[in-house]
């Protein structure tokens, strides 16, 4: 790994940094090259299948099949599972949103948390409790205008963390946010708002153990401001939290170049980001948001589920090439960069 030349004063993380990926339950069934890559992970994260609307689409009828499938696979292969996520506005079922706004009763959230935390206590050690709570453009006091914010006020994040801790005191609790990595006024404001929130929670003794930085990189936004990003991560770490890169991938800026040029540009951008990340002692893990371009959420014209499951031929050139493996599970330069940074076995 190339050195960034950035010196940080925090004590280096002493344990091995863990590597992982977001997965879908159907990807864990058949013996495929994708499954082989998944088996090399240390952490698995449900991509969308752990969200409230996936667990309890109908009120009072929770379904645990997705979580159970991922957990069973992980335990068979000595992996950890991160719960993702207990609160996320985009994946809150309509019935819960309506109930919260009508009754303003925190019991709606408590019952949801109680559906998952006690059931998986001891099996899921880390939970993203609140996902994507910051909005400095259209929000209120830096907080996104969600159903939770409208029903319970700006301090709902603290209440959610306290509730989760009460239901599973052993669990390590995380909040998770995006758009923090670039040198522009929006990202700068978002960094400041997140840091302010974390400082406030920690000063009050709220049980927050870790902060997730999503890491959805966008090459069109320019170079990674390494010194500024390093300072932000150091400021977060100084509050006493650990850090995790939770959803790493990249959106290309120019798909008209050759495949080799495109893959090199993505790898260079990821390297620049990881040069900062790997110098920060508080970083415990890096999770990519998927492994193969074929299954990436970033595809504008992604193949339908049937094609993805059957591994039907698709035109890999038209896909965004922002994950470690291409559509045919051939490793790209991004995978080499990750392997070098994480010191995991090469593909």
Order of alpha helices (4+ residues) and beta strands (2+ residues): beta-alpha-beta-alpha-alpha-beta-alpha-alpha-beta-alpha-alpha-beta-alpha-beta-beta-alpha-beta-alpha-beta-alpha-alpha
